[in-house]
Amino acid sequence: MNITIRRALAGDEGLILSFIRELATYEKLSHEVVATEEHLGRTLFCDAPKAFALIAEEDGEPVGFALYFFNYSTFLGKHGLYLEDLYVRESARGRGAGKALLAALARIALDHDCGRMEWSVLDWNAPSVAFYKSLGAEPMDEWTVYRLTGASLEHLAKGE
């Protein structure tokens, strides 16, 4: 078994979308996926993308992906790397693809002088929590994520 990591390229939209849908099914959030291959192509493979993806392959067969973007820490005065999605197909888990994706992201973060790498994980996802802790990641228990979407986002934008 040979795990390799490569940057996602134009033409990978269908593969990435399949990984997103598999992840959403695992997280019991399939009903929230509205992305299309067109959305992914327009945002990931445009002239100035703001998000990026990596593909994990085992013996040349795609088995997982990571999607990330850069944010900024005012406290550190440095950019950070935010991992939006990490997914490895169930049939390939436990063979190093997840760790290889995270290691590649860590190298990207360091290459871009990032001060940290962060992501969110669902509280009930015990296997992922244990995996992340085994790598030295620490939970940010004192923080709560807030989100504005849909009508609430539109109302705020209009000053309502």
N, C-alpha and C positions, 0 to 999 in steps of 0.2 A: 504494500500500500504506500502510495506516494502522494502527499498532500502538497498542492501548490496554490498560491494566492496570486490572482491577477486583478488588474483594474478592469472594471466593467467598461464595455465599449458599446458604441451605437450598434444596434442589432441585438443587444442583450435584453431589450425591454420586455419581451415575452418571458424570458427566464426569470428576470427580477420580479415581474408581476406574479409569476407562479410561486416564488419564494414568499412574497408578501402575503399572498392568499393562504399558503400553508401556515405561515406564522400566525395570521389572524385566526385561522381555525384552531390552532393549538391554544391561543390565548382566549378562545371563545368570543372573538370580536369580528367574525366574518361579516356581519351586518354593517360594519363601519367602513369596509373597503369600497371606495368609489374610484380609486385610481385606475387609469387605463394605460395601455402601452403608449398611447399618444402623450398622455400627461408625463410619463416617465421620460420619453424621448425629448420632449420640450424642456424639461427641467434639469435632467441629468446630462444631456448630451448637446447642450446649446453652446453658443460662443462664450458665455461667461457663467458657467454653472455655479450654483451656491450649495449644492449637495453632490455627493460622490458615492460610488459603490465599489465594493470589492467582491470578487467571486472566488469561492473555495472550490477546488477541483481535486478529486481523488482519482488517481490514475486517468486523468483527462476528463472525468465525468463530473459535471457540476453537482455539488452536494450542499452548498450553503452560500450565504452572502452576508455582507455588512453594508449598511448605508449610514453615512456620516456627514457632518458639516462642521464648520468652525464657528465658535462663539467667542466671547471675550469676557475676561475677568478683570473688573476694575480694581479689585483688591490686589491682584498679582501684577496688573499692568501688562498682561500677556493674553494671547489667544488661548483657547482651549479647543479640544476636539470633542464633539458631542456625538455619541453613537446612538442613532435613532433606532436602528434595527440590527439585530444579530440573529441569524437563524441557520441551523444545520438540520438537514433532513433526518428524521428519526432513524432511518436505516444506516446513517453514517455517524451517528453520535458515539462519543467515547473513543474515537480514533484520532483525535487531534485537530480536526478542522476548526472547531471553535477557538481553541487556543491559538492556532496559526493565524486566524483572522484577527484576533485581539493583539497578537504580537505584531502583525503588519500595521495595525492601527497605531500601536504604541510607537513604532518606528516613524510613521507619518507624523504623529504628534511631535516627536522630538525633532524631526527634520524641519518642522515649521515653528520651532521654538515655543511650542505650547507648554503652558504651565500645568495642565491637567487634562485628563480624559474622563468623561462622565457619561452616564446613561441611567435609564430608569428600568426597573424590573417590577413586575407584578408581585405583590406580597405573597400570594399563594404558590408562586413558582419556585418551590424549594430546591429542585435540582439546579436551576440556574443560580439561585442565591448561593448555594454551597459551592458551585463552580467558581463564581466571581470571588467569593471569600478566599478560596484556595489559591487564587492568584495575588492576594493581598489587597483586593478592593475593599473599601469600607463603606457601609451604608450611611446615608446622610439622614438619619432618623429624625433630626430636628427640623427638617425642611418638608413643606407640603407643596406639591405641584398644583398650580392653578392654570385654568385654560378658559379662553374665550373662543367660541365658535358660532357660526350661523348668525341668527338674529341678534344675539348679545354682542357679537363683534361688530355687526353692522350698526346697531344702535349707538354703541360707544363711538364709532368712527364718525357718526353724524352729530355727536355731541348731545345725544338724547339721554 
